[in-house]
Amino acid sequence: MNKGRPVILQMQSLISRFEFEKLVKEYKTDKNVRTFSTWNLLKVMLFVHCSGKKSLRDICVSFASMSSRLYHLGIGGLSRNNLSNSLARRDAGLFEKLFYQLLQKVVNETGVRKDRRFKFKNDVIAIDSTTISLCVSLCEWASFRSTKGGVKIHTMYDVKRQMPEFMVVTEAQQHDTVPVADMPLKAQTIYVLDRGYLSFAILENINETKAFFVTRIKENTQYGVIMKNKSTDSSILYDAEISFMGSKSDDYSGPLRLVRYKNPDDGKVYEFITNNMDLSPATIAVIYKSRWDIELFFKWIKQNLKIKSFFGTSKNAILIQIWTAAIAYLLISYIHFLSKTALSITDVFRVVGFNIMSDRNIHDLLTGSFRPRRKDRQFDVQLDFGF
C-alpha cells in the first residue's frame, strides 16, 4: 500500500481488483452503469462501516464536503438517489462471493493462531446465529411476527483463528437448525453448538463426517448409561458413556458421552454431550466455554459496523450492507495481522476509521512511526501487502 493514498484506498487495495471485475462481469452489476461502478459502491460501503455514517444524506454530505478529493477516490460524484438505487439493484450475491474469496486469502496467509486454551490440534468451530431487527412495516418480506421483522446471520466461527468461516443470511422466522444442514463440515473438526441446535439429525451428520460435536443436553432428553468413567478433577461431577432413548433416538447411531461439570467460579452445574471419547472431561468443558467467542464476535460487529440500521428496505439492499460489513471485518483483521501491531483489533478499527480519508500509511499509523513525507525521501520503508 503506497504512501500518499487515502487510507480507504489502501484498505480496498487488499482486494484483488482483477478478481473483483470478474465477479462484476459474472453478476453483470455494471451493466448500463455510466459513472458509479460497483467498485465505487464497495468503496463507499467500506467508508460507511469504518466511519459510522447514519443515513444516505450523511454519506452524501460527507463526500460532498470532500469534493476536491473525489477525483483521487475515483468517484465522479455521489447522490442519494444513485446510492439508493445501487443498493437496491446491484446483486448482493457479488458481495457474498467476494466475502468468501477474501476469507480464503486471509485464512491462507494468517494461518492458525496459538490458543493456550487448547492443547490439541483439531480446529474448533462455534455455530450460532444472531438476529437483526427490522421495521416490519417497511420490510414486509422479513416479517416473522405480527409486529416484528428481522433477519438472522447464521455463522460458523473459527475459534482458533478468531474469524468467521461460513455465513448465511436468512429471514428471522427460519429455525436455526435449518441452515446447519447446508453448512460445510470437515473431518476431525470439533463443532460447538448451543443446545438449541440439539437435533439427532445434526449430531448424526457431524458424526458421519468423522467430526466431533460438543453441546449441552436438554432437560427432557432421555438417555441410558452404558458405562461410567472415573475422574480425579473436582469440577467433574460425572463422566459416562451413554445412549439416547425415546422417540427418534435411532436417528443417531454414533458414540455418545455425557460430562457433568461444576463451574468453580459460580457453582453452576452444566451437562455436556459429545461424541469425542478421548479428550478429558475438563477439556470438553473448556471447549464449550469457548463458544462464548462467537457471542463476542456478534457483539463486536453490531457495536462497530453498520448492521443495526439500514439505508434501504429491500432485501438486496440489506444483504449488501451485511455482506460489506463482513468484508470490512475481514479487511480490519487482515490489516491487524499484516501490521503486526500490539493494538487490539478494536483499536485498529478505531485508528483506521478516524483516519479513513487521510493520506497516512496504515502501517505507520498502527505502529506509531508516522513521519511527515518529504519530497526528497524516495526510499521510505513501506509495508508490502503483496499487491
C-alpha positions as a Markdown table, in Angstrom:
| # | Residue | x | y | z |
|---|---|---|---|---|
| 1 | Met | 0.0 | 0.0 | 0.0 |
| 2 | Asn | 1.6 | 3.2 | -1.2 |
| 3 | Lys | 2.0 | 6.4 | 0.9 |
| 4 | Gly | 0.1 | 9.4 | -0.3 |
| 5 | Arg | -3.1 | 7.4 | -0.9 |
| 6 | Pro | -6.1 | 7.8 | 1.3 |
| 7 | Val | -6.5 | 5.0 | 3.9 |
| 8 | Ile | -9.8 | 3.9 | 2.3 |
| 9 | Leu | -7.9 | 3.2 | -0.9 |
| 10 | Gln | -5.1 | 1.4 | 0.9 |
| 11 | Met | -7.7 | -0.7 | 2.6 |
| 12 | Gln | -9.5 | -1.5 | -0.6 |
| 13 | Ser | -6.3 | -2.4 | -2.4 |
| 14 | Leu | -6.1 | -5.6 | -0.3 |
| 15 | Ile | -8.9 | -6.9 | -2.5 |
| 16 | Ser | -7.8 | -8.1 | -5.9 |
| 17 | Arg | -9.3 | -5.7 | -8.5 |
| 18 | Phe | -8.9 | -8.3 | -11.2 |
| 19 | Glu | -10.9 | -10.9 | -9.3 |
| 20 | Phe | -13.5 | -8.3 | -8.4 |
| 21 | Glu | -14.0 | -7.3 | -12.0 |
| 22 | Lys | -14.5 | -11.0 | -12.9 |
| 23 | Leu | -17.4 | -11.0 | -10.3 |
| 24 | Val | -18.8 | -7.8 | -11.8 |
| 25 | Lys | -18.9 | -9.5 | -15.2 |
| 26 | Glu | -20.4 | -12.7 | -13.8 |
| 27 | Tyr | -23.2 | -10.8 | -11.9 |
| 28 | Lys | -23.5 | -8.0 | -14.6 |
| 29 | Thr | -23.7 | -5.4 | -11.8 |
| 30 | Asp | -22.1 | -2.7 | -14.0 |
| 31 | Lys | -24.4 | -3.2 | -17.0 |
| 32 | Asn | -25.8 | 0.1 | -18.2 |
| 33 | Val | -23.8 | 1.9 | -15.5 |
| 34 | Arg | -22.1 | 5.2 | -16.5 |
| 35 | Thr | -20.4 | 6.7 | -13.5 |
| 36 | Phe | -21.0 | 4.9 | -10.2 |
| 37 | Ser | -19.4 | 1.5 | -10.6 |
| 38 | Thr | -19.7 | -1.5 | -8.3 |
| 39 | Trp | -16.1 | -1.0 | -7.2 |
| 40 | Asn | -17.1 | 2.5 | -6.1 |
| 41 | Leu | -20.1 | 1.2 | -4.3 |
| 42 | Leu | -17.8 | -1.2 | -2.3 |
| 43 | Lys | -15.6 | 1.8 | -1.5 |
| 44 | Val | -18.5 | 3.8 | -0.2 |
| 45 | Met | -19.8 | 1.0 | 1.9 |
| 46 | Leu | -16.3 | 0.4 | 3.4 |
| 47 | Phe | -16.2 | 4.1 | 4.2 |
| 48 | Val | -19.7 | 3.8 | 5.8 |
| 49 | His | -18.8 | 0.9 | 8.1 |
| 50 | Cys | -15.5 | 2.4 | 9.2 |
| 51 | Ser | -16.7 | 5.9 | 9.8 |
| 52 | Gly | -20.2 | 5.1 | 11.2 |
| 53 | Lys | -22.4 | 7.1 | 8.9 |
| 54 | Lys | -26.0 | 7.2 | 9.9 |
| 55 | Ser | -28.0 | 7.9 | 6.7 |
| 56 | Leu | -27.8 | 8.3 | 3.0 |
| 57 | Arg | -27.8 | 12.1 | 3.5 |
| 58 | Asp | -25.0 | 11.8 | 6.0 |
| 59 | Ile | -22.9 | 9.8 | 3.5 |
| 60 | Cys | -23.6 | 12.1 | 0.5 |
| 61 | Val | -22.9 | 15.3 | 2.6 |
| 62 | Ser | -19.6 | 13.8 | 3.8 |
| 63 | Phe | -18.5 | 13.1 | 0.3 |
| 64 | Ala | -19.7 | 16.5 | -1.0 |
| 65 | Ser | -17.5 | 18.1 | 1.7 |
| 66 | Met | -14.5 | 16.3 | 0.2 |
| 67 | Ser | -15.3 | 17.2 | -3.5 |
| 68 | Ser | -11.7 | 18.2 | -4.2 |
| 69 | Arg | -10.7 | 14.6 | -3.3 |
| 70 | Leu | -13.3 | 12.7 | -5.2 |
| 71 | Tyr | -11.1 | 12.5 | -8.2 |
| 72 | His | -8.4 | 10.7 | -6.2 |
| 73 | Leu | -11.0 | 8.3 | -4.9 |
| 74 | Gly | -12.2 | 7.5 | -8.4 |
| 75 | Ile | -15.7 | 8.8 | -7.7 |
| 76 | Gly | -17.1 | 11.4 | -10.1 |
| 77 | Gly | -20.0 | 12.3 | -7.7 |
| 78 | Leu | -22.5 | 10.8 | -5.3 |
| 79 | Ser | -26.2 | 11.4 | -4.8 |
| 80 | Arg | -28.7 | 9.8 | -2.5 |
| 81 | Asn | -30.7 | 8.6 | -5.4 |
| 82 | Asn | -27.7 | 7.0 | -7.1 |
| 83 | Leu | -26.6 | 5.3 | -3.9 |
| 84 | Ser | -30.1 | 4.1 | -3.0 |
| 85 | Asn | -30.7 | 2.6 | -6.5 |
| 86 | Ser | -27.3 | 0.9 | -6.4 |
| 87 | Leu | -28.1 | -0.8 | -3.1 |
| 88 | Ala | -31.5 | -1.9 | -4.4 |
| 89 | Arg | -30.4 | -3.1 | -7.8 |
| 90 | Arg | -26.8 | -4.4 | -7.6 |
| 91 | Asp | -26.8 | -8.1 | -7.0 |
| 92 | Ala | -25.9 | -8.8 | -3.3 |
| 93 | Gly | -24.6 | -12.2 | -4.4 |
| 94 | Leu | -21.5 | -10.5 | -5.7 |
| 95 | Phe | -20.5 | -9.2 | -2.3 |
| 96 | Glu | -21.3 | -12.6 | -0.7 |
| 97 | Lys | -18.9 | -14.3 | -3.1 |
| 98 | Leu | -16.3 | -11.6 | -2.6 |
| 99 | Phe | -16.5 | -12.3 | 1.1 |
| 100 | Tyr | -15.6 | -15.9 | 0.6 |
| 101 | Gln | -12.8 | -15.1 | -1.8 |
| 102 | Leu | -11.3 | -12.7 | 0.6 |
| 103 | Leu | -11.8 | -15.1 | 3.5 |
| 104 | Gln | -9.9 | -17.8 | 1.7 |
| 105 | Lys | -7.0 | -15.3 | 1.1 |
| 106 | Val | -6.9 | -14.1 | 4.7 |
| 107 | Val | -7.1 | -17.7 | 6.1 |
| 108 | Asn | -4.3 | -18.9 | 3.9 |
| 109 | Glu | -2.0 | -16.0 | 4.8 |
| 110 | Thr | -2.7 | -15.6 | 8.5 |
| 111 | Gly | -2.7 | -19.3 | 9.4 |
| 112 | Val | -3.8 | -20.6 | 12.8 |
| 113 | Arg | -3.1 | -18.6 | 15.9 |
| 114 | Lys | -1.8 | -20.2 | 19.1 |
| 115 | Asp | -4.6 | -20.6 | 21.6 |
| 116 | Arg | -3.4 | -21.5 | 25.1 |
| 117 | Arg | -6.9 | -22.9 | 26.0 |
| 118 | Phe | -6.4 | -25.9 | 23.7 |
| 119 | Lys | -3.5 | -28.5 | 23.7 |
| 120 | Phe | -5.0 | -30.4 | 20.7 |
| 121 | Lys | -4.6 | -29.7 | 17.0 |
| 122 | Asn | -8.2 | -30.0 | 16.0 |
| 123 | Asp | -10.0 | -26.9 | 14.7 |
| 124 | Val | -12.7 | -25.6 | 17.0 |
| 125 | Ile | -15.8 | -24.2 | 15.2 |
| 126 | Ala | -18.6 | -22.5 | 17.0 |
| 127 | Ile | -22.1 | -22.5 | 15.4 |
| 128 | Asp | -24.7 | -19.9 | 16.3 |
| 129 | Ser | -26.9 | -17.1 | 14.9 |
| 130 | Thr | -27.7 | -13.5 | 15.7 |
| 131 | Thr | -30.9 | -11.7 | 14.9 |
| 132 | Ile | -31.0 | -8.2 | 13.4 |
| 133 | Ser | -34.4 | -6.4 | 13.9 |
| 134 | Leu | -36.1 | -4.7 | 11.0 |
| 135 | Cys | -39.2 | -2.5 | 10.8 |
| 136 | Val | -41.9 | -4.9 | 9.7 |
| 137 | Ser | -44.0 | -2.1 | 8.1 |
| 138 | Leu | -41.0 | -1.2 | 5.8 |
| 139 | Cys | -39.6 | -4.7 | 5.3 |
| 140 | Glu | -42.7 | -7.0 | 5.0 |
| 141 | Trp | -40.6 | -9.7 | 3.3 |
| 142 | Ala | -38.7 | -10.1 | 6.7 |
| 143 | Ser | -41.8 | -10.4 | 9.0 |
| 144 | Phe | -41.7 | -13.3 | 11.5 |
| 145 | Arg | -44.2 | -12.0 | 14.0 |
| 146 | Ser | -47.3 | -9.7 | 13.7 |
| 147 | Thr | -45.3 | -6.7 | 14.9 |
| 148 | Lys | -41.7 | -7.7 | 14.3 |
| 149 | Gly | -39.4 | -8.2 | 11.4 |
| 150 | Gly | -35.8 | -9.2 | 11.1 |
| 151 | Val | -33.0 | -11.3 | 9.5 |
| 152 | Lys | -30.7 | -13.9 | 11.0 |
| 153 | Ile | -27.0 | -14.2 | 10.4 |
| 154 | His | -26.1 | -17.9 | 10.8 |
| 155 | Thr | -22.4 | -18.3 | 11.4 |
| 156 | Met | -19.7 | -20.9 | 11.7 |
| 157 | Tyr | -16.9 | -19.2 | 13.7 |
| 158 | Asp | -13.3 | -20.4 | 13.8 |
| 159 | Val | -12.4 | -20.1 | 17.5 |
| 160 | Lys | -8.6 | -20.6 | 17.0 |
| 161 | Arg | -8.4 | -18.1 | 14.1 |
| 162 | Gln | -10.9 | -15.7 | 15.6 |
| 163 | Met | -12.6 | -15.4 | 12.2 |
| 164 | Pro | -16.0 | -16.4 | 10.6 |
| 165 | Glu | -15.6 | -19.5 | 8.5 |
| 166 | Phe | -19.1 | -19.6 | 7.0 |
| 167 | Met | -22.1 | -17.2 | 7.0 |
| 168 | Val | -25.6 | -17.3 | 5.6 |
| 169 | Val | -28.3 | -14.7 | 6.0 |
| 170 | Thr | -32.0 | -15.7 | 6.2 |
| 171 | Glu | -35.3 | -14.3 | 7.4 |
| 172 | Ala | -35.6 | -14.4 | 11.1 |
| 173 | Gln | -38.5 | -16.8 | 11.0 |
| 174 | Gln | -36.3 | -19.6 | 9.8 |
| 175 | His | -35.3 | -22.0 | 12.6 |
| 176 | Asp | -31.7 | -22.2 | 13.5 |
| 177 | Thr | -31.4 | -25.9 | 12.7 |
| 178 | Val | -32.4 | -25.5 | 9.0 |
| 179 | Pro | -29.2 | -23.7 | 7.7 |
| 180 | Val | -26.9 | -26.0 | 9.6 |
| 181 | Ala | -27.8 | -28.8 | 7.2 |
| 182 | Asp | -26.1 | -26.9 | 4.4 |
| 183 | Met | -23.1 | -25.8 | 6.3 |
| 184 | Pro | -19.8 | -27.4 | 5.2 |
| 185 | Leu | -18.4 | -29.8 | 7.7 |
| 186 | Lys | -14.8 | -31.1 | 7.9 |
| 187 | Ala | -13.4 | -34.3 | 9.4 |
| 188 | Gln | -11.6 | -34.1 | 12.8 |
| 189 | Thr | -13.1 | -30.7 | 13.5 |
| 190 | Ile | -14.8 | -30.0 | 16.8 |
| 191 | Tyr | -18.1 | -28.2 | 16.4 |
| 192 | Val | -19.5 | -26.4 | 19.4 |
| 193 | Leu | -23.2 | -25.7 | 19.4 |
| 194 | Asp | -25.8 | -24.3 | 21.8 |
| 195 | Arg | -28.4 | -26.7 | 23.0 |
| 196 | Gly | -30.9 | -25.0 | 20.7 |
| 197 | Tyr | -29.2 | -27.0 | 17.9 |
| 198 | Leu | -29.7 | -30.3 | 19.7 |
| 199 | Ser | -31.1 | -32.4 | 16.9 |
| 200 | Phe | -30.4 | -36.1 | 16.3 |
| 201 | Ala | -30.1 | -35.4 | 12.6 |
| 202 | Ile | -27.5 | -32.7 | 13.1 |
| 203 | Leu | -25.5 | -34.8 | 15.5 |
| 204 | Glu | -25.6 | -37.7 | 13.1 |
| 205 | Asn | -24.4 | -35.6 | 10.2 |
| 206 | Ile | -21.4 | -34.3 | 12.2 |
| 207 | Asn | -20.6 | -37.8 | 13.4 |
| 208 | Glu | -20.8 | -39.3 | 9.9 |
| 209 | Thr | -18.4 | -36.6 | 8.7 |
| 210 | Lys | -15.9 | -38.1 | 11.2 |
| 211 | Ala | -16.0 | -34.8 | 13.1 |
| 212 | Phe | -16.9 | -34.1 | 16.7 |
| 213 | Phe | -19.6 | -32.1 | 18.5 |
| 214 | Val | -19.9 | -30.6 | 21.9 |
| 215 | Thr | -23.2 | -29.2 | 23.1 |
| 216 | Arg | -25.4 | -29.0 | 26.1 |
| 217 | Ile | -28.1 | -31.6 | 26.8 |
| 218 | Lys | -31.8 | -30.5 | 27.2 |
| 219 | Glu | -33.6 | -31.3 | 30.4 |
| 220 | Asn | -36.2 | -33.5 | 28.7 |
| 221 | Thr | -33.6 | -35.6 | 26.8 |
| 222 | Gln | -33.9 | -39.3 | 27.6 |
| 223 | Tyr | -30.7 | -41.4 | 27.8 |
| 224 | Gly | -29.4 | -44.6 | 29.3 |
| 225 | Val | -26.0 | -45.0 | 31.0 |
| 226 | Ile | -23.7 | -47.6 | 29.4 |
| 227 | Met | -20.5 | -47.1 | 31.4 |
| 228 | Lys | -19.2 | -44.6 | 34.0 |
| 229 | Asn | -15.7 | -43.1 | 33.8 |
| 230 | Lys | -13.5 | -42.2 | 36.7 |
| 231 | Ser | -12.3 | -38.6 | 37.1 |
| 232 | Thr | -10.0 | -37.0 | 39.7 |
| 233 | Asp | -11.0 | -33.5 | 38.7 |
| 234 | Ser | -13.1 | -32.0 | 41.5 |
| 235 | Ser | -15.0 | -29.9 | 38.9 |
| 236 | Ile | -16.2 | -33.0 | 37.1 |
| 237 | Leu | -19.2 | -34.4 | 38.8 |
| 238 | Tyr | -20.0 | -37.1 | 36.3 |
| 239 | Asp | -18.5 | -38.6 | 33.2 |
| 240 | Ala | -20.2 | -41.5 | 31.4 |
| 241 | Glu | -20.8 | -43.2 | 28.1 |
| 242 | Ile | -24.5 | -43.0 | 27.3 |
| 243 | Ser | -27.0 | -43.7 | 24.5 |
| 244 | Phe | -30.2 | -41.8 | 23.5 |
| 245 | Met | -33.6 | -43.3 | 24.4 |
| 246 | Gly | -37.1 | -42.4 | 23.4 |
| 247 | Ser | -38.6 | -41.4 | 20.0 |
| 248 | Lys | -36.2 | -40.8 | 17.1 |
| 249 | Ser | -33.3 | -42.0 | 19.2 |
| 250 | Asp | -32.4 | -44.3 | 16.4 |
| 251 | Asp | -31.6 | -41.3 | 14.2 |
| 252 | Tyr | -28.2 | -41.0 | 16.0 |
| 253 | Ser | -26.0 | -44.1 | 15.8 |
| 254 | Gly | -22.6 | -42.9 | 16.9 |
| 255 | Pro | -20.8 | -43.0 | 20.3 |
| 256 | Leu | -22.1 | -40.6 | 23.0 |
| 257 | Arg | -20.7 | -39.3 | 26.2 |
| 258 | Leu | -22.1 | -37.1 | 29.0 |
| 259 | Val | -20.0 | -34.8 | 31.1 |
| 260 | Arg | -21.5 | -33.1 | 34.2 |
| 261 | Tyr | -19.3 | -30.1 | 35.1 |
| 262 | Lys | -19.5 | -27.7 | 38.1 |
| 263 | Asn | -18.1 | -24.2 | 37.4 |
| 264 | Pro | -15.7 | -23.5 | 40.3 |
| 265 | Asp | -16.4 | -19.7 | 39.9 |
| 266 | Asp | -20.1 | -19.6 | 40.4 |
| 267 | Gly | -21.0 | -23.2 | 41.4 |
| 268 | Lys | -23.4 | -23.7 | 38.4 |
| 269 | Val | -23.7 | -27.2 | 37.0 |
| 270 | Tyr | -23.6 | -27.8 | 33.3 |
| 271 | Glu | -24.2 | -31.1 | 31.4 |
| 272 | Phe | -22.5 | -31.5 | 28.0 |
| 273 | Ile | -22.8 | -34.3 | 25.5 |
| 274 | Thr | -20.1 | -35.1 | 22.9 |
| 275 | Asn | -19.1 | -37.9 | 20.6 |
| 276 | Asn | -15.4 | -37.4 | 21.5 |
| 277 | Met | -14.5 | -40.2 | 23.8 |
| 278 | Asp | -10.7 | -39.4 | 24.1 |
| 279 | Leu | -10.4 | -35.8 | 25.4 |
| 280 | Ser | -10.5 | -35.2 | 29.2 |
| 281 | Pro | -13.9 | -34.1 | 30.7 |
| 282 | Ala | -12.3 | -30.8 | 31.8 |
| 283 | Thr | -11.2 | -30.2 | 28.2 |
| 284 | Ile | -14.8 | -30.8 | 27.0 |
| 285 | Ala | -15.9 | -28.1 | 29.4 |
| 286 | Val | -13.2 | -25.7 | 28.1 |
| 287 | Ile | -14.3 | -26.3 | 24.5 |
| 288 | Tyr | -17.9 | -25.5 | 25.3 |
| 289 | Lys | -16.8 | -22.4 | 27.2 |
| 290 | Ser | -15.0 | -21.2 | 24.0 |
| 291 | Arg | -18.4 | -21.0 | 22.3 |
| 292 | Trp | -18.7 | -17.6 | 24.0 |
| 293 | Asp | -16.2 | -16.3 | 21.4 |
| 294 | Ile | -18.9 | -16.3 | 18.7 |
| 295 | Glu | -21.1 | -14.2 | 21.0 |
| 296 | Leu | -18.3 | -11.7 | 21.4 |
| 297 | Phe | -17.9 | -11.7 | 17.6 |
| 298 | Phe | -21.6 | -10.9 | 17.1 |
| 299 | Lys | -21.4 | -8.2 | 19.8 |
| 300 | Trp | -18.3 | -6.7 | 18.1 |
| 301 | Ile | -19.8 | -6.4 | 14.6 |
| 302 | Lys | -23.1 | -5.0 | 16.0 |
| 303 | Gln | -21.3 | -2.4 | 18.1 |
| 304 | Asn | -18.7 | -1.3 | 15.5 |
| 305 | Leu | -20.1 | -2.0 | 12.0 |
| 306 | Lys | -23.3 | -0.6 | 10.4 |
| 307 | Ile | -25.7 | -3.5 | 10.6 |
| 308 | Lys | -28.3 | -2.4 | 13.1 |
| 309 | Ser | -29.8 | 0.4 | 11.0 |
| 310 | Phe | -30.1 | 0.2 | 7.2 |
| 311 | Phe | -30.0 | 2.6 | 4.2 |
| 312 | Gly | -32.6 | 0.6 | 2.2 |
| 313 | Thr | -35.6 | -1.5 | 2.9 |
| 314 | Ser | -35.3 | -4.1 | 0.1 |
| 315 | Lys | -33.8 | -7.5 | 0.8 |
| 316 | Asn | -31.0 | -6.8 | -1.6 |
| 317 | Ala | -30.0 | -3.5 | 0.0 |
| 318 | Ile | -29.9 | -5.1 | 3.4 |
| 319 | Leu | -27.9 | -8.1 | 2.2 |
| 320 | Ile | -25.3 | -5.7 | 0.6 |
| 321 | Gln | -25.0 | -3.8 | 3.8 |
| 322 | Ile | -24.5 | -7.0 | 5.8 |
| 323 | Trp | -22.0 | -8.6 | 3.4 |
| 324 | Thr | -19.9 | -5.4 | 3.1 |
| 325 | Ala | -19.8 | -5.3 | 6.9 |
| 326 | Ala | -18.4 | -8.8 | 6.9 |
| 327 | Ile | -15.9 | -7.8 | 4.2 |
| 328 | Ala | -14.9 | -4.8 | 6.3 |
| 329 | Tyr | -14.3 | -7.1 | 9.3 |
| 330 | Leu | -12.0 | -9.3 | 7.3 |
| 331 | Leu | -10.0 | -6.4 | 6.0 |
| 332 | Ile | -9.6 | -5.0 | 9.5 |
| 333 | Ser | -8.5 | -8.4 | 10.7 |
| 334 | Tyr | -6.1 | -8.7 | 7.8 |
| 335 | Ile | -4.6 | -5.3 | 8.4 |
| 336 | His | -4.2 | -6.2 | 12.1 |
| 337 | Phe | -2.2 | -9.3 | 11.1 |
| 338 | Leu | -0.1 | -7.6 | 8.4 |
| 339 | Ser | 0.9 | -4.7 | 10.6 |
| 340 | Lys | 2.0 | -6.9 | 13.5 |
| 341 | Thr | 0.8 | -4.1 | 15.8 |
| 342 | Ala | 0.3 | -4.6 | 19.5 |
| 343 | Leu | -3.0 | -2.9 | 19.3 |
| 344 | Ser | -6.2 | -4.8 | 19.7 |
| 345 | Ile | -8.4 | -5.3 | 16.6 |
| 346 | Thr | -10.9 | -2.8 | 18.1 |
| 347 | Asp | -8.2 | -0.2 | 18.4 |
| 348 | Val | -7.0 | -1.0 | 14.8 |
| 349 | Phe | -10.6 | -0.4 | 13.7 |
| 350 | Arg | -10.7 | 2.9 | 15.6 |
| 351 | Val | -7.4 | 4.2 | 14.1 |
| 352 | Val | -8.4 | 3.2 | 10.6 |
| 353 | Gly | -11.9 | 4.7 | 11.0 |
| 354 | Phe | -10.6 | 8.0 | 12.4 |
| 355 | Asn | -8.0 | 8.3 | 9.6 |
| 356 | Ile | -10.2 | 6.8 | 6.8 |
| 357 | Met | -9.6 | 9.8 | 4.4 |
| 358 | Ser | -6.1 | 10.7 | 5.5 |
| 359 | Asp | -3.0 | 10.1 | 3.3 |
| 360 | Arg | -1.1 | 8.4 | 6.1 |
| 361 | Asn | 0.3 | 4.9 | 5.6 |
| 362 | Ile | -1.7 | 2.4 | 7.6 |
| 363 | His | 1.4 | 0.6 | 8.8 |
| 364 | Asp | 2.8 | 3.9 | 10.2 |
| 365 | Leu | -0.5 | 4.8 | 11.8 |
| 366 | Leu | -0.7 | 1.4 | 13.6 |
| 367 | Thr | 3.0 | 1.2 | 14.7 |
| 368 | Gly | 3.2 | 4.9 | 15.8 |
| 369 | Ser | 6.1 | 5.6 | 13.4 |
| 370 | Phe | 4.4 | 8.2 | 11.2 |
| 371 | Arg | 6.6 | 11.0 | 10.0 |
| 372 | Pro | 5.6 | 13.8 | 7.6 |
| 373 | Arg | 6.5 | 12.9 | 4.0 |
| 374 | Arg | 9.3 | 14.9 | 2.3 |
| 375 | Lys | 9.6 | 15.3 | -1.4 |
| 376 | Asp | 13.2 | 14.2 | -1.4 |
| 377 | Arg | 12.5 | 10.9 | 0.5 |
| 378 | Gln | 12.2 | 8.4 | -2.2 |
| 379 | Phe | 13.0 | 5.2 | -0.4 |
| 380 | Asp | 10.7 | 5.1 | 2.5 |
| 381 | Val | 10.2 | 1.7 | 4.1 |
| 382 | Gln | 6.7 | 0.6 | 3.3 |
| 383 | Leu | 4.6 | -2.3 | 4.3 |
| 384 | Asp | 4.3 | -4.7 | 1.4 |
| 385 | Phe | 0.8 | -6.2 | 1.2 |
| 386 | Gly | 1.6 | -8.3 | -1.9 |
| 387 | Phe | -0.3 | -6.2 | -4.4 |
